[in-house]
Each structure stands twice: as structure tokens, then as C-alpha cells.
Amino acid sequence: MAVTSTISTSTIDTVKEKARRLGVYSMMSTTAAGSGHPTSCLSAAQLVAGVFFYAMKFDPKNPNSPDGDRFVLSKGHAAPLLYAALAEAGVFPLSRMMTLRQFSSEMEGHPTPLVPGVDAATGSLGQGLSVGAGLAIGAKLDGSSTRVYVLLGDGELAEGQVWEAAAFSGHYKLDNLTAIADINRLGQSEPTMYQHDMEIYRRKFDSEGFDVQVIDGHDVAAVLAALDHAKSTKGRPQAIVACTIKGHGVSFIADKEHWHGKPLSKDELARALQETGTVAPIPPDDGKSYARKSLPKPPDFPPPAAPDYKADAKVATREAYGYALKRLAPVNPHIVAISGDVKNSTFSEIFGDAYPDRFYQGYIAEQNMVSAGVGLAARGRVPFLDTFACFLSRAYDQVRMTAISRASIKLCGSHCGVSIGEDGPSQMALEDLAMFRAVNGSIIFYPSDAVSTERLTEAAARAEGITYIRTSRPKTPIIYSTDEKFPVPGFKVLRKSEKDRATVIGAGITLHEALNAADQLKEQGIAIRVIDLYCVKPIDGDAIAAELKATGGRLVTVEDHFEEGGIGEAVLSALSDAGTAPSKVRRLAIHGMPHSGKPEELIDAFGISARHIVDAVAAIGS
Ligand SMILES: Cc1ncc(C[n+]2csc(CCOP(=O)(O)OP(=O)(O)O)c2C)c(N)n1
């Protein structure tokens, strides 16, 4: 319900004028660029002007300050409107805003954190409310009064992730989070499902625990009153559901279909400005970049206590991940964990039980979990996010956007491969290495024992960008002494002699099969070199090449993953980058559709057991 308030006429007039200018600048910059979404900007001009020039606590000289309020443009295609607001606020000159979409400019077609004032990349619709929830949780953890505003489109509200985020925000009573929904009736190709049925949107947000106000989004007095009311709301997030017109203020584009994503021609712009009024001429850009020079990085921290395992213990790497987080927690207060309702399988509950204030139940909403991690990272937190490795594929677009956000998040995927056994193929991750290898700048750890899991989890906490930790379900023996170091990139040579016939590379469960194969072959008088590829990306191709050369160039890779994009391909491409190739190679990987069964049975049936390694070594000869 809209609320009356005592906002002065001059304040309202000031914001009205700001909104007018933001609309004009959006049309001008998109016309200059020859592409962009002016009609999507015009529907939200009053909303954004209200946020930036009335509600937000915001220092234009330090626009990413954690002390300030945050704005997330979930409908990222309205970037020109955001850039106009930032320019009008004085973050950078208006002339820079006019470099929209140019190769030499940080003002890209959709926002990225290279633009001062932006925390996360948007443009893949549906993710902004989750980012906002992460920022809001981060602010609460910091004890900060920061508020977070998120602008969403109505077409965008069809994305399931928006409602994952709404449920999450409502559940955690994020009263420092305001969602503003720009209900302009039109999507890209046709009207939205609910068009201007405001009641549906009211009910949807209400059912997730939001305080909801339905307003006329072009009535500046109503917008400001709604923002005041949101600010004063305690105990729950707020939604301002704003009825708007796409292309508002320009008669020949307002509420018209087929104008989405179309800039005005120069003549059309001139006609539009006759209706909206003009602005002072904007000088040409001087070429000076305003791109942010530094983005949030994981803070450094002192070494944690050493892992503590008996040499003869058998511990699953998934369980060691939980111990690692718990051991890291006291030395790194920035660590926060979210689990997708599997904390008792991924073992993040070991951390959560010890540090309940830093653990969030993400429920079964992996997309929200990943994007909330981006918000947390933007606030200087070190987010560890976990689920079964196979379910991270549901959030692959969010992972991709994390890379564009240059955000440092840590993902742990447990239950990789056929070695999970009885649960069957729906629970087995067999594509995850391929998926994460393709992500720009990603780091992939695949530990084989509890000690390396702990050390690599520590390395993940220190790493910039996206780090993926692949853990396994079965218990495995301890291989390493607790003071072993695991450099990145790197691998460990676990069996080595002058007479090695072949290099066998495995990781996780297959490393143990390779060690078993080495023992069997030794009994036949055959020596092999065994490598633990604990870091699947990046790989030091020169160092692998040196080991390979010493074994006559004969290579066997063995992995609990489909052949495509896994360890075999990773090793071969690293060798190729190092200017070499194996003389003979066998790649043992999962082929065909796996099935329920006992782990050992499946490892053998799908061709990655010690027996198959022995055969592969025999096949590539001496
Ligand atoms: C996940 C995703 N799907 C499709 C698109 C392509 N796309 C860009 S804008 C848009 C329409 C958005 O409509 P709405 O959210 O109502 O925003 P408006 O432009 O109307 O303000 C679409 C389909 C996208 N960017 N992201």
C-alpha cells in the first residue's frame, strides 16, 4: 500500500528533474552507440532517480564504499540509465557516459564491476536480487547500516531464481534489502505474462515475507514516499511494485511493442527531446578511463592449524572439506558458508555447527546460492558454497556471470563421479570438470586425501576468482604428511623410478586406483610413474612434459568423469601448450550411461579401476 508523507515540493521537483535528465541521457547515449535499450530505461527513470537522489546514502567520490548504500541493476540491459545516474551524481563525467558500448570504454552494454559503483555484472536476467541478498547479508555481518536496492524488470520476474532469492531474503528477514519491480507490461518480444496485473506481483512478494507497496512508478511523490516507508520497515525485506510504462514520456514509443532494445535514430531523438525537453550540451569524451583499478580480493590471513589425521586413517575428501573450513574459521573471520541443503553430505555442517553465525542454509536453490556468494564477495567476504557437484550445473550461468563480475567465490562440489555408487547417475557429477575448466580464470582442485583437501581449501580461501573444489564420497587413505605443501599449479609424483614404463595421471578416487595398479605391476616387475593431479586447472604443462619424457612419452590418464573436457583433455592441452605430445596415450574415463551399484563395481564396470590401468600400461607397451 502506498504511504502518504511530508516530502517537500522542492525535493519532489528536484528528483523529477533528475529523472527527466536520466531519461534524456539514456536516449542520447543509446542513439550515439547505435544500440541499447532506451525504452527499458525510460520506464525506470523516476525509480532510479528516487533511489540515487533521495534514498541512497552514497559517496560519489567513493561509490563502492561499504559504508554507502548499494544499488544492483538486475535488469542490466538498462545500463544507460545506471550510467546516467552515476554520471549525474558525479562519479564520472557525462561525457564518459556517452562512450556507452565502445571498445575503449568501461561503459559496456551491460554493467560490470569495472564501472565505479557497480558490485556485480548483470545482464543475464534474474540474478540481481540474489546478489542484493548477498550484499545485504554481508552488511548485516559487518554490523553496517548499509541498505541495498535492487531494480528488476517484470519480464525478468518470470525467472525462477528471482523467487529463490525472494524466499531466501524473506526467510532471513533481510530488512536492509529493497526490491523495486519495474512493471512496464512489456518484455522483449511481447507483453509479459501478467502485464499490468499488479495484484499478482503484490501477492507473490507478500507470500515470500516482503513488505509490499504497489505504486505508480512515474509519480515521483509516490516513489519517494515508498522509499521512505521501505527504509523504515523493520524485520522484513521490502518490495516496491511500480506500475510503469515502457518508453514513458515519449509518445511514439510509450507502451509500444517492437521497441525493446532499439535506439532512436537521430531524427527520432530530436522528436523525443521536443517532448521531454533537452539538456545542456555534453562535451566530447577526453578518453580518460574511469574503470575501477582494484576490485575486492580475498583478504590475506595467517596459516591455520595443521590438519590432524592419523597416518592410517581413512577419511572422505568431502568430510575433510568440513574440517578444513572449521580450521580456517578462526584465522579467517571473513569466511562465510552457504550450503544447498546438503550440509550433512558435503560436511559444511562441521563448520556450520561450530560457527552458526557464519553459516547460511541456502536450501535447494543453487542459483541463488551462487549469486548471493557474488554479493558476499563484493562486500569483502570469502564465500564457500557447496552442494553435490552435479547440481552446480543448475547454476552454471550464475558461475559464468561470477567470472564477468570478477568475483572471488569458492564452490565445493561433492559426490563426483560413479564412485558415489548406489544413488545412481542423477546424483553423479560427470561433466563438472569440463564445465569449470571452461570458465575464464577458474582454478580447479581435485584432492585425493584429507590432508590435500585441507591444504587446497586453504588455497581456495586465498585465491582470486572462481575456485572449484571437487570432493569424493568414498573414504580414502591418507597419502600425505600433514606438513605437505600443495603449490598452484602443481601435482605430486607419488611413484617414481628410473625404469618407469609410463606416466599414469589420476586424481581423487582414480589416484588410489593408480597406486593400486602400480603395486600390481610392481609384482610383475613393471614400474610406472604415478602423478596426483590435485590441481586440474591451471596445469604446468612443462613440468608434466618432463615427467612424461622420463617415461618414454607413454601416458595414461584415468578419471571419474566423462572423457569430454576432463583430466585427459586437460593434460593433453597443457602438454600441447608446452609444445609436446605423448608418444602413446590411453585415456581412461567414463563412457556410456552409468547406473546404480556398489562404488567398486561401478569403478570397474566403467573402466577406471586398477585392472584397467594395468591393461592400459600393457597396451602402450615399452
Ligand atoms: C536470462 C536472460 N534471458 C533472456 C535475456 C534477453 N533479454 C534481454 S532484455 C529482455 C526482456 C526483459 O524484459 P523486462 O524484464 O520486462 O525488462 P524491460 O526491458 O521491459 O524493462 C530479454 C528477454 C536476458 N538478458 N537474460
The ligand as a Tripos MOL2 file, in Angstrom:
@<TRIPOS>MOLECULE
LIG
   26    27     1     0     0
SMALL
NO_CHARGES

@<TRIPOS>ATOM
      1 C1         18.2860  -14.9200  -18.7470 C.3       1 LIG1
      2 C2         18.0180  -13.9980  -19.8950 C.ar      1 LIG1
      3 N1         17.1620  -14.3570  -20.8660 N.ar      1 LIG1
      4 C3         16.9230  -13.5450  -21.9070 C.ar      1 LIG1
      5 C4         17.5560  -12.3300  -21.9990 C.ar      1 LIG1
      6 C5         17.3030  -11.4290  -23.2050 C.3       1 LIG1
      7 N2         16.5170  -10.2280  -22.7830 N.ar      1 LIG1
      8 C6         17.0910   -9.0680  -22.5260 C.ar      1 LIG1
      9 S1         16.0190   -7.9130  -22.0060 S.2       1 LIG1
     10 C7         14.7090   -8.9810  -22.1480 C.ar      1 LIG1
     11 C8         13.3220   -8.5390  -21.8000 C.3       1 LIG1
     12 C9         13.2890   -8.0440  -20.3940 C.3       1 LIG1
     13 O1         12.0150   -7.6260  -20.0560 O.3       1 LIG1
     14 P1         11.7560   -6.8940  -18.6910 P.3       1 LIG1
     15 O2         12.3940   -7.6500  -17.5850 O.co2     1 LIG1
     16 O3         10.3070   -6.6830  -18.5860 O.co2     1 LIG1
     17 O4         12.5590   -5.5550  -18.8020 O.3       1 LIG1
     18 P2         12.1600   -4.2400  -19.5940 P.3       1 LIG1
     19 O5         13.1360   -4.1240  -20.7050 O.co2     1 LIG1
     20 O6         10.7550   -4.4030  -20.0890 O.co2     1 LIG1
     21 O7         12.2830   -3.1760  -18.6150 O.co2     1 LIG1
     22 C10        15.1480  -10.2100  -22.6020 C.ar      1 LIG1
     23 C11        14.2680  -11.3720  -22.8670 C.3       1 LIG1
     24 C12        18.4680  -11.9960  -20.9730 C.ar      1 LIG1
     25 N3         19.1650  -10.8740  -20.9980 N.pl3     1 LIG1
     26 N4         18.6540  -12.8160  -19.9220 N.ar      1 LIG1
@<TRIPOS>BOND
     1     1     2 1
     2     2     3 ar
     3     2    26 ar
     4     3     4 ar
     5     4     5 ar
     6     5     6 1
     7     5    24 ar
     8     6     7 1
     9     7     8 ar
    10     7    22 ar
    11     8     9 ar
    12     9    10 ar
    13    10    11 1
    14    10    22 ar
    15    11    12 1
    16    12    13 1
    17    13    14 1
    18    14    15 2
    19    14    16 1
    20    14    17 1
    21    17    18 1
    22    18    19 2
    23    18    20 1
    24    18    21 1
    25    22    23 1
    26    24    25 1
    27    24    26 ar
@<TRIPOS>SUBSTRUCTURE
     1 LIG1         1 GROUP 0 **** ****
